Amino acid sequence: MKLYMHPISQHSRRVLMLCHELKLEPECHVVAVDKGEHKSDAFLAMNPAGQVPVLVDGDVVLAESHAIMKYIVDKAGKGELYPADPVARRRVDAWLDWTHASLNPPIQTLAIQTLFMGDNADASVVSDCHSRAAAALEGLERGLGSGEAIGRETTLADFAIGSTLGLFEMVGGSLERFPKVTAWLETIKARPSYQATVPQMG
Ligand SMILES: N[C@@H](CCC(=O)N[C@@H](CS)C(=O)NCC(=O)O)C(=O)O
């Protein structure tokens, strides 16, 4: 298996966390995002959206971190991380969708502003990102411990949310107002798969 990725990409990280948990060692190819390699013809042929990660497994070429994780876990037969039971699986899907739709967008924009915009960072955009992230985190705080899929058995949703919140903290986001989220994230941070995939800057 080849994984086209970038070390500071949270979407690459969640796939790497899963691989580490399953003791899989994909051949990692770092895509030179800073040089625009992800928009090259060769890369766009693998992922027309021009984003990492992309998985290549024989004839299978797959984009989108959540689709990649589901493929890997189904192939490995590790059902507990993405349960076969339809209702349990849909609960995991719900948190994965929520991560993409609600949690990730403000945090990704915040990361771009903080890590790459330098003096051109827009304070009002940064402030808006913190507000939108906080609104999403209120939902996660309520979800934890409410009998939802998250915070009980470890599933793909933990790797998705954990990698996004890892980035959030890295760019100055605070979880102070969210004690359940903080406690849950500590359990994710304690996992060897989290520690082995800490983003490398520079
Ligand atoms: N929904 C996609 C998002 C992937 C994504 O946003 N990748 C970022 C790095 S974390 C990227 O490649 N950004 C470059 C770009 O969009 O031009 C996934 O889950 O894989």
Ligand as a Chemical Component Dictionary entry (heavy atoms), coordinates in Angstrom:
data_LIG
# 
_chem_comp.id                   LIG 
_chem_comp.type                 NON-POLYMER 
_chem_comp.pdbx_formal_charge   0 
_chem_comp.three_letter_code    LIG 
# 
loop_
_chem_comp_atom.comp_id 
_chem_comp_atom.atom_id 
_chem_comp_atom.alt_atom_id 
_chem_comp_atom.type_symbol 
_chem_comp_atom.charge 
_chem_comp_atom.model_Cartn_x 
_chem_comp_atom.model_Cartn_y 
_chem_comp_atom.model_Cartn_z 
_chem_comp_atom.pdbx_ordinal 
LIG N1  N1  N 0 -11.959 15.773 2.740  1  
LIG C1  C1  C 0 -10.565 15.553 2.440  2  
LIG C2  C2  C 0 -9.784  16.782 2.858  3  
LIG C3  C3  C 0 -8.317  16.669 2.492  4  
LIG C4  C4  C 0 -7.580  17.974 2.716  5  
LIG O1  O1  O 0 -8.177  19.005 3.066  6  
LIG N2  N2  N 0 -6.267  17.906 2.537  7  
LIG C5  C5  C 0 -5.461  19.084 2.682  8  
LIG C6  C6  C 0 -4.307  18.819 3.648  9  
LIG S1  S1  S 0 -4.951  18.461 5.270  10 
LIG C7  C7  C 0 -4.879  19.463 1.323  11 
LIG O2  O2  O 0 -4.464  18.594 0.571  12 
LIG N3  N3  N 0 -4.882  20.765 1.038  13 
LIG C8  C8  C 0 -4.355  21.283 -0.184 14 
LIG C9  C9  C 0 -5.418  21.929 -1.014 15 
LIG O3  O3  O 0 -6.618  21.810 -0.695 16 
LIG O4  O4  O 0 -5.059  22.593 -1.990 17 
LIG C10 C10 C 0 -10.080 14.290 3.160  18 
LIG O5  O5  O 0 -10.705 13.917 4.151  19 
LIG O6  O6  O 0 -9.114  13.647 2.719  20 
# 
loop_
_chem_comp_bond.comp_id 
_chem_comp_bond.atom_id_1 
_chem_comp_bond.atom_id_2 
_chem_comp_bond.value_order 
_chem_comp_bond.pdbx_ordinal 
LIG N1  C1  SING 1  
LIG C1  C2  SING 2  
LIG C1  C10 SING 3  
LIG C2  C3  SING 4  
LIG C3  C4  SING 5  
LIG C4  O1  DOUB 6  
LIG C4  N2  SING 7  
LIG N2  C5  SING 8  
LIG C5  C6  SING 9  
LIG C5  C7  SING 10 
LIG C6  S1  SING 11 
LIG C7  O2  DOUB 12 
LIG C7  N3  SING 13 
LIG N3  C8  SING 14 
LIG C8  C9  SING 15 
LIG C9  O3  DOUB 16 
LIG C9  O4  SING 17 
LIG C10 O5  DOUB 18 
LIG C10 O6  SING 19 
# 
